[in-house]
């Protein structure tokens, strides 16, 4: 019978990486000590007694991730968390992160409660590269924010850069790692849009003009419309608006019904909140504008 009896390392002995970008649905990649061909290990097939082997499964890996909405306004600074879902058993972690130094500059890397029992060294040169080593005699336990990285916003407003987790070796590659890239934008987080007002476009016209107060961090606005008073059926109505005033489409609700409108602000970091329901819970945007 033909039986898979061994899995081979890559010819150079190093783990292979699958690359991802945050604008590709924050796709994941896996780094481990096997030569991956697509999703398969390179294996040797021969006749012999059946033996069991472990395939390249991301279920066996830990996940290291950077946030997709990191950033700060021009001239300001931000602290960006580097998270791990389960660091249990880690005695040494070596990480390389790259980014665009024309957008932001890393200034420091710090330990957290999770990593406080180990030694941290890092190198921020050349600009655009962050090399991190975390090691100790006692293994880490649990998950959460592993380290924090301080950045200064160096670029113009709305400039942005991937925070690219190029590689991570945990216990010299003995523990595989799934890497999730982040993104840094030179902007503040958009706020809740306030003071939405409605007025007829002209006497006798069915078209209404919507007007709202500006958000200082907004670059565009989205308008949502629904028919339920609790706003649970909001759908994207208008998107990517560059001003704080716009006409609607002139549609009149049927007798006994009404339209409910809500505006959100957008920038390169995120979309602003839909506000809070009467329960004091923040509304969930289940149908965001594209």
C-alpha positions in Angstrom: 0.0 0.0 0.0 1.1 3.6 -0.5 1.5 5.5 2.8 2.6 9.0 3.6 5.5 8.5 6.0 7.2 11.8 6.4 6.9 15.5 5.8 9.9 17.5 4.5 11.1 20.9 5.5 11.8 23.5 2.9 15.2 23.2 1.1 16.6 26.2 3.1 15.3 24.8 6.4 13.2 27.9 7.1 9.4 28.2 7.5 7.5 29.6 4.5 5.1 32.5 4.9 1.7 33.2 3.2 1.3 36.9 2.8 -1.8 38.9 3.5 -2.9 42.6 3.4 -5.5 44.3 5.6 -7.4 45.4 2.5 -7.9 41.8 1.4 -10.6 41.1 4.1 -7.8 40.9 6.6 -6.8 37.5 5.2 -4.6 35.2 7.2 -1.3 33.5 6.5 0.4 30.6 8.3 4.1 30.4 9.2 5.3 26.9 10.3 8.2 24.6 9.8 6.8 22.7 6.7 7.1 23.5 3.1 3.6 24.5 2.1 2.4 24.0 -1.5 -1.0 25.7 -1.4 -2.6 24.1 1.7 -0.6 20.8 1.5 2.7 19.7 2.9 5.3 18.3 0.5 5.3 14.6 1.4 7.2 11.5 0.5 5.0 8.6 -0.6 6.2 5.0 -0.4 5.1 1.5 0.5 5.2 0.5 4.2 3.4 0.4 7.5 0.9 3.2 7.9 2.1 6.1 10.0 0.2 9.1 11.1 1.5 12.6 10.3 0.2 16.1 11.1 -0.8 18.2 8.2 -0.4 22.0 8.0 -3.5 23.0 9.9 -4.0 26.6 11.1 -6.1 25.2 13.9 -2.8 24.2 15.6 -1.4 27.7 15.3 -1.6 30.8 17.5 -2.7 34.1 16.0 -0.7 37.3 16.2 -2.6 40.4 15.0 -2.4 44.2 14.6 -5.5 46.4 14.5 -7.0 47.5 11.1 -8.0 50.9 12.4 -4.8 52.2 14.2 -3.8 55.8 13.8 -3.8 59.3 15.1 -4.2 62.9 13.7 -1.2 64.5 12.0 1.4 65.5 14.5 0.0 63.2 17.2 0.9 59.8 18.5 -0.9 56.5 19.0 -0.2 53.3 20.9 -0.9 50.2 18.8 -1.5 46.8 20.4 0.1 43.6 19.1 -2.3 40.8 20.2 -1.9 37.1 20.5 -4.8 34.7 21.1 -2.9 32.2 23.1 0.8 32.6 24.1 0.8 29.6 26.5 4.2 27.9 26.3 6.1 30.6 24.5 9.6 31.0 25.8 10.9 33.2 22.9 9.2 35.2 20.2 11.0 37.0 17.3 8.9 39.3 15.2 9.5 41.5 12.2 7.0 44.3 11.3 7.4 46.7 8.3 5.5 49.9 7.5 5.8 53.1 5.5 8.0 55.6 7.5 6.6 58.5 5.4 3.2 57.9 7.1 4.2 57.0 10.7 7.4 56.5 12.8 7.7 53.8 15.5 9.2 55.3 18.6 9.0 52.5 21.2 7.9 49.0 22.0 6.6 48.1 25.5 5.7 45.0 27.4 2.2 44.4 28.9 0.9 42.4 31.8 1.0 39.3 29.6 4.7 39.7 28.7 6.0 41.5 31.8 7.9 38.4 33.0 10.1 38.2 30.0 12.9 40.3 28.5 12.2 42.6 25.6 14.7 43.9 23.1 13.8 45.8 19.9 15.4 47.6 17.0 13.6 50.4 15.1 16.3 51.0 12.5 16.1 51.6 9.7 12.8 53.6 9.9 10.0 51.4 8.5 11.2 48.3 10.2 10.5 46.9 13.7 12.5 43.9 14.9 11.3 42.5 18.3 12.7 39.7 20.5 10.8 38.6 23.6 12.3 35.8 25.7 12.5 34.4 29.2 13.1 31.3 31.3 9.4 31.1 32.3 6.8 30.5 29.5 4.0 32.9 28.9 0.5 31.8 29.9 -2.8 33.0 28.3 -3.6 35.5 25.6 -4.3 39.2 25.0 -2.2 42.2 24.2 1.4 40.9 24.0 3.2 44.2 23.3 2.3 47.8 22.5 4.1 49.9 19.8 4.1 53.7 19.9 3.9 55.6 16.6 4.0 59.2 15.7 1.9 60.3 12.8 4.5 61.7 10.3 2.5 62.0 7.1 -0.3 64.3 5.9 -3.9 63.8 6.9 -5.5 60.7 5.4 -2.2 59.1 4.5 -2.1 55.4 5.5 0.2 52.4 5.6 -0.1 48.7 6.2 1.4 47.4 9.4 2.9 44.3 7.8 3.6 41.4 10.1 6.4 40.0 7.9 7.4 37.1 10.2 7.0 35.6 13.7 9.0 32.7 15.1 7.7 31.3 18.4 10.1 29.0 20.2 12.3 29.0 17.1 9.4 27.9 14.9 8.2 25.1 17.1 4.8 26.8 17.6 3.2 27.9 14.3 1.7 31.4 14.0 -1.1 32.9 11.9 -0.2 36.5 11.1 -2.9 39.2 10.6 -1.7 42.5 9.3 -2.9 45.9 10.6 -3.3 49.4 9.1 -2.3 52.8 10.3 -4.0 56.0 9.1 -3.1 59.6 9.9 -6.6 60.6 11.2 -8.6 60.6 14.4 -11.5 58.2 14.8 -14.8 59.6 13.4 -17.4 60.5 15.9 -21.2 60.3 16.0 -22.9 62.7 13.6 -25.3 65.1 15.3 -28.1 67.6 14.6 -29.6 65.9 11.5 -32.2 68.2 10.1 -34.8 68.0 7.3 -36.4 70.7 5.2 -38.3 70.9 1.9 -36.1 71.6 -1.1 -38.8 74.0 -2.5 -42.4 74.9 -1.8 -44.5 71.9 -3.0 -41.5 69.7 -3.7 -41.4 66.1 -2.4 -37.6 66.3 -2.3 -36.2 67.1 1.1 -32.7 68.5 2.0 -30.9 66.7 4.8 -28.3 68.8 6.8 -26.1 67.8 9.7 -23.3 69.2 11.8 -19.8 68.4 10.6 -17.4 65.9 12.2 -13.9 67.3 12.3 -12.3 64.0 11.4 -14.8 63.0 8.6 -13.7 62.9 5.0 -17.1 61.6 3.7 -20.5 60.7 5.1 -23.0 57.9 4.6 -26.8 58.2 5.0 -28.9 55.2 6.1 -32.7 54.9 5.8 -35.2 52.6 7.4 -38.9 52.2 8.2 -38.8 51.0 11.8 -38.7 53.4 14.8 -36.0 51.3 16.5 -33.8 51.7 13.4 -33.2 47.9 13.2 -33.9 47.8 9.4 -31.4 50.6 8.4 -30.0 50.2 4.9 -27.4 52.2 3.0 -29.3 55.1 1.2 -26.5 57.5 0.1 -22.7 56.9 0.5 -19.5 58.8 0.1 -21.0 62.3 0.4 -18.4 65.0 0.6 -20.5 67.7 2.2 -22.9 68.0 5.2 -26.0 68.6 3.1 -27.7 66.5 0.4 -31.2 66.1 -1.2 -33.0 62.8 -0.7 -34.7 61.0 -3.6 -38.1 62.6 -3.2 -39.8 59.3 -2.2 -42.8 59.7 0.0 -43.6 56.8 2.5 -46.9 55.1 2.1 -49.8 56.1 4.4 -49.3 55.1 8.0 -45.5 54.6 7.6 -42.4 56.9 7.9 -38.8 57.0 6.9 -36.1 57.2 9.6 -32.7 58.6 8.6 -29.3 58.4 10.2 -25.9 59.8 9.1 -22.4 58.4 9.8 -19.0 59.9 9.2 -16.2 58.1 7.5 -12.4 58.4 7.1 -9.5 56.1 6.4 -9.6 54.6 9.9 -13.2 53.6 10.2 -16.9 54.5 9.9 -18.4 56.4 12.8 -21.0 54.9 15.2 -24.7 54.6 14.4 -25.3 55.9 17.9 -26.9 54.2 20.9 -30.3 52.6 21.2 -32.7 53.3 24.1 -31.2 50.3 25.9 -27.9 52.3 25.9 -26.3 49.7 23.7 -24.4 50.9 20.7 -26.3 50.1 17.5 -24.7 47.4 15.3 -24.3 48.3 11.6 -25.4 45.1 10.0 -25.7 46.6 6.5 -22.8 49.0 6.1 -22.5 51.2 3.0 -19.9 49.9 0.6 
